[in-house]
Each structure stands twice: as C-alpha cells, then as structure tokens.
Amino acid sequence: MGNSLLRRILNYLERAEERELNPHFQDDYRIAWITVLTAASGDAQPHVRATYAVLGLHPDKVWPSIVERRKAYLGTEYEKFFGGSSSPRKPAQSERRLRRKGGDRAA
C-alpha cells in the first residue's frame, strides 16, 4: 500500500473516531485504525492484534463476552429482555394499515 494512501486512510479513521460520540463505535474505529496500520506492516492477522490492543480479547471472544456481561447484569431479566436472541425483541405489531382522521394512513 502506498505511503500516501495509508496516511489518508489512517487520517480518515482518526477523524471519524474523534467525531464519534458512541464509545462502542469509537472502539470500532480504533480497531480499524490499528488493523490498517498493522496490515500495512505485514502482520498476518492484523484484526486479531487490533482487537487485543483495544478490547483485550480475541475477535472470536468479543460477542460471547458481551452476551455474558449482559446476562450477569440483567440476571433473570435477561431472557425476558432478549429471549433466545442477543438483541431486544420488537413488540408484535399488526401489518394492517389503519385509517387516521383526515384520510392519511398510518403503518
């Protein structure tokens, strides 16, 4: 990768991280930045090194760690909130469209 292109990519990721308000997304940008840098230096598994550097875990263990932390925090409420999935369930809604006053339709 050309030095100029590498600098442009790293600068873009750095600016994106600085503008990001969500700390989880900031971590994602930092992981991307380290991944690009270590890939440019020839590292065979740059994403693994970057994830360890930012989160202290192998990439394959990040999601299970998140789920375990949620379970520890929510306790018996975990199943009520997440059910069998790892993200909150949306309440069931009818697909039927209902008429509102004035003739416009609502979903």
C-alpha positions in Angstrom: 0.0 0.0 0.0 1.4 3.4 -0.9 2.5 5.6 1.9 0.2 8.4 0.8 -2.8 6.2 0.6 -2.0 4.7 4.0 -1.8 8.1 5.6 -5.1 9.2 4.0 -6.9 6.1 5.3 -5.4 6.4 8.8 -6.3 10.2 8.9 -9.9 9.4 7.8 -10.3 6.8 10.5 -8.8 9.1 13.1 -11.1 11.9 12.3 -14.1 9.6 12.3 -13.2 8.3 15.7 -12.8 11.8 17.1 -16.3 12.8 15.8 -18.0 9.7 17.0 -20.0 10.1 20.2 -20.8 6.5 20.8 -17.8 4.9 22.7 -18.5 1.5 21.2 -18.2 2.9 17.7 -15.1 4.8 18.8 -13.6 1.4 19.7 -14.6 0.1 16.3 -12.8 3.0 14.6 -9.7 2.5 16.8 -9.7 -1.3 15.9 -10.0 -0.4 12.2 -7.1 2.1 12.5 -4.8 -0.4 14.2 -5.8 -3.1 11.7 -4.9 -0.9 8.8 -1.6 0.1 10.4 -0.6 -3.5 11.3 -1.7 -4.8 7.9 0.5 -2.3 6.2 3.4 -3.5 8.2 2.8 -7.1 7.1 1.1 -8.6 10.1 -0.5 -11.9 9.2 -3.6 -11.3 11.4 -3.9 -7.6 11.9 -7.6 -7.7 13.1 -6.6 -10.1 15.9 -3.8 -7.8 17.1 -6.0 -4.7 16.9 -8.9 -6.3 18.8 -6.5 -7.5 21.5 -5.0 -4.0 21.7 -8.4 -2.2 22.1 -10.6 -4.8 23.9 -8.1 -7.3 25.3 -9.8 -10.2 23.7 -9.6 -12.4 20.6 -12.2 -11.3 18.0 -14.0 -14.6 18.3 -14.5 -14.0 22.0 -15.8 -10.4 21.8 -19.5 -11.2 21.2 -19.7 -14.1 23.7 -18.2 -11.7 26.3 -20.8 -9.1 25.6 -23.6 -11.7 26.0 -22.1 -12.9 29.3 -21.8 -9.4 30.6 -25.5 -8.7 29.7 -26.5 -11.9 31.4 -24.5 -11.0 34.6 -26.0 -7.5 34.6 -29.6 -8.5 33.9 -29.7 -11.8 35.7 -33.2 -13.4 35.5 -34.4 -10.5 33.4 -32.1 -11.4 30.5 -34.5 -13.9 28.9 -37.4 -11.5 29.3 -35.5 -8.8 27.5 -33.6 -10.7 24.9 -35.4 -14.1 24.6 -33.4 -16.5 22.6 -31.7 -13.8 20.6 -28.9 -11.5 21.5 -30.8 -8.3 20.8 -34.1 -6.9 22.2 -37.3 -8.3 20.7 -39.5 -5.8 19.0 -43.2 -5.9 20.1 -45.5 -7.6 17.7 -47.4 -5.2 15.5 -50.1 -5.6 13.0 -49.2 -5.1 9.4 -52.7 -3.9 8.7 -52.9 -0.2 7.9 -55.4 1.8 9.9 -57.1 5.0 8.8 -56.4 8.1 10.7 -58.6 11.2 10.9 -58.1 13.3 7.8 -57.7 10.3 5.5 -53.9 9.7 5.7 -52.7 6.2 6.5 -50.5 5.0 9.4 -48.3 2.0 9.4 
